[in-house]
């Protein structure tokens, strides 16, 4: 990320270790990460949002098997909700402070998670992503077991 602190990139080494284990795996990270053969998921792919705001939460996933993504569906609702460590807000707010913030409850609704604090939401993966990827992983495991 543009504002990330300097750190050692452990992703390539982690992927190599996982590949040697010969077990199914999935790694998640943010856009711009060094994941190999990654697919991107976005809240708009699953109709996530709150009221007139769509959730644009891009995350990338790499796996031991081929993953299938979906096209983003940006622009289906009037506003955009983002969940960040400092709050739930429309991404345009950084340029226009008159755009109102969203409540934590609206952030929870947008993510499809009703039990987390704001700090937890800021780090979370929407359950819709996990379900989508989990179904692909289950199909892979079932096919592998049948062969």
Secondary structure, DSSP 8 states (H G I E B T S, - for coil): -TT-------HHHHHHHHHHHTS--EEEEETT---TT-EEE-GGGGT-EETTEEE---EEEEESS--------TTSSSEEEEEETTEEE-GGGGT-TTS--B-HHHHHHHHT-SS--HHHHHH---HHHHHHHHHHHHHHHHHHHH-
